[in-house]
Amino acid sequence: MIAEFEARFGPILEKRTLGEKKVLYTIMARPEDFQNMVRSLLAGQNVRLFTMVGTDERAVEDAFSITYWFADTSKGELLGVRLYVPEDKPVFPSVAQFHRGALWFEREVQDLLGVEAEGLPDRRRLILPDDWPEGVYPLREDFKYSESPPGEKRYPYARPPEGTSVHAIGPYHIALDEPAHFRLFVRGEEIVGVDYRGFYSHRGIEKLARGRLNYNQVCFIAERICGICGFCHSTAYAQAIEEAAGIEVPERAEYIRTLLLELERLHSHLLWVGVAAHLVGFDTAFMEVWRIRERVMWLAERLTGNRKTYGLVVVGGVRRDLLDYRRELVERELDVMKREFNDVVEFLLSSAGFIKRCEGVGVLSKEKARAWDACGPVARASGVDYDVRRDFPYAAYRDLSFEVPVETEGDVLARAIVRIEEVRQSISIIKQVLDAMPGGGILADFGDIPEGAEGISAVEAPRGENVHYILAGDRNTIYRWRVKAATYNNLQTVPDMLVGYTIADAPLIIASIDPCYSCTERVQVVDIESGKSKVVRLGVGICR
């Protein structure tokens, strides 16, 4: 990807190398060339939109910067294309016009930075509250942390088919759950359209980190982005800093990170398999799987001091060592876990009721998965053979042997099978880590990180790729931190999964992507014949 791109567009680009197989290009010609470059990149068979970063660089470049990062999964290459947008005309050509995977990225940069994507198919807000005033952009440098602007207007929900009416009821949520709002347009029992409104719990962590916290304090925030993928986020963040600063992490620390990343995957996948069984009414399997999951939690506590592995990742390595004498304990627990899990899976997959509820339901084709840049088990269940651990190896994964489960049916059952196989692979990976665990230190020494240094890193979380980008500021602080979680991609595929299926299928289909928010247990259903609305409860919350 990099060689072909440079050969075609090199004369109008400024090149900067960030790391091995990571290159950033800045467009030094007309913005009109930007779309041609992006089209050329996305025409590659194994190229996907990795993330997009909008930054207020008016103090340095007298402009806003928009950077699209692309990944060639077959070559392990990352390529960034940066376009500077002047303050007096903050407009750039929309990529979402021809690649729908860019839709939320461009809506977000419009919300938070006030830079408009010209030709954007859906111009509604994505991140900001419904009553947020026009012309106020939180990620601009002149926006004060303490500012709380008064509200002005409501959110324009998508209209149902002509001739019907919608009675807005939502979003609803129960205690301890976060809100999210699916609006299903139905004809009888069949779902014919979907509208989604989320981001009610956006916490502004990227703004919080701007110039106020040192690098290791941000680790504390990163691991609290998600209640289950915290170690994935803190590792991705730390790796981005380490790349920007040229820090070489000790080998033992890399292995410790790998072990705990796989424990987190075990925890997440076991939780999901249990919830999937519950949603089809198979509570015996639900309780058995969660009993096995408790072994993972107990093991995490024995190794790290807490059930959530908080506080372990720091820039340059890990905070605490793992005691080698506990190796036998870990291996013994893994053997028991594997045996019990295989028994439950055999029980589950031999159930005609479970198979009937999952097979052929919520199908996402390979073409649509690629169009949305889906990732993780959602993509692999639709035939997209992509895993960050293998294709962009980090930590100790370069030294390990594992298979990447891929299914082709793209339905709920395929997503379940992928996760089931990944549980087995994670157990194997942890055993390999224990066998090959090197000695030595666990934390690298490093000095000041130069202002303007950049780093980008991805980690294969249980749900897919978590991508973190950082731009270093002065005095060892962060100027720009960009976080993209796996659900950001996968949630956009849900409308395609739902259309054509029934209201009764909706809870299971939505849960099948393992969305990373708490309140997917309420859905508004609109009957397009009568215009009447009702709320459907989706069962238990599937996020932590």
Secondary structure, 3 states (H helix, E strand, C coil): CHHHHHHHHHHHEEEEEEECCEEEEEECCCCHHHHHHHHHHHCCCCEEEEEEEEEEEHHHHCEEEEEEEEEECCCCEEEEEEEEEECCCCEEECCCCCCHHHHHHHHHHHHHHCCEEECCCCCCCCCCCCCCCCCCCCCCCCCCCCCCCCCCCCCCCCCCCCCCCCCCCCCCCCCCCCCCEEEEEEECCEEEEEEEECCCCCCCHHHHCECCCEHHHHHHHHCCCCCCCHHHHHHHHHHHHHHHHCCCCCHHHHHHHHHHHHHHHHHHHHHHHHHHHHHCCCHHHHHHHHHHHHHHHHHHHHHHCCCCCCCCEECCEECCCCCHHHHHHHHHHHHHHHHHHHHHHHHHHCCHHHHHHHCCCCCCCHHHHHHCCCCHHHHHCCCCCCCHHHHCCCCCHHHCCCCCCCCCCCCHHHHHHHHHHHHHHHHHHHHHHHHHCCCCCCECCCCCCCCCCEEEEEEEECCEEEEEEEEECCCCEEEEEEEECHHHHHHHHHHHHHCCCEHHHHHHHHHCCCCCCCCCCEEEEEECCCCCEEEEECCCCCCC
